[in-house]
Amino acid sequence: MILAETERLILRRYRQEDLQDLYEYLSDQEVVEYEPYKPLTFDETKENLQWRIGTDEMIAVALKRSHKMIGNVYLGKREFEALEIGFVFNRHYWGHGYAAESCGALIRQAFANGVHRIYAECDPCNMHSWKLLETLGFRKEACFRKNVYFWKDEHGKAIWKDTFVYARLNGDT
């Protein structure tokens, strides 16, 4: 099911045929560097794809010209008419404006449907993500110091990370 289209992209639900394209980027260490998971194996990607097919919060981004699925946007429903946005794209398609184009279309659609606030959390070291959020009109609201960890070191101690929180309100320009 197509959710939105842009000049170059189709934003749609995941389907079984996306397995190889999904594996291509979820198995890439550079792509998942700031994600709360390690690169996935092919079998882990198969399982992950079933979850993506079963949820309406994960949106596949495909090129119009070839139908290749090149990434995803996450739009998670939160309390108080809010959404959380996130994005992960195949490294071979970085730098072409696809993330901005797809996120922009989904943000406009969400606000047109009455969403009050969209926010994102990202690692301060992930400059490309927070710069994209700023390009999309998001404002930095907070920097939480050492508030989360995904991994532990060889001694079992948490590797704490900081978090930037960005948000945009319906009506912000």
HUCORNOR-V227314 format. One record per helix or strand of 3 or more residues. SS is the DSSP state (A for helix, B for strand). FROM is the first residue (numbers start at 1). TO is the last residue. If there is no record, write none. Layout:
ss | from | to
SS | FROM | TO
SS | FROM | TO
//
This chain:
ss | from | to
B | 2 | 5
B | 9 | 12
A | 16 | 26
A | 42 | 54
B | 58 | 63
B | 69 | 78
B | 82 | 89
A | 91 | 93
A | 98 | 112
B | 117 | 122
A | 127 | 135
B | 139 | 152
B | 158 | 169
//
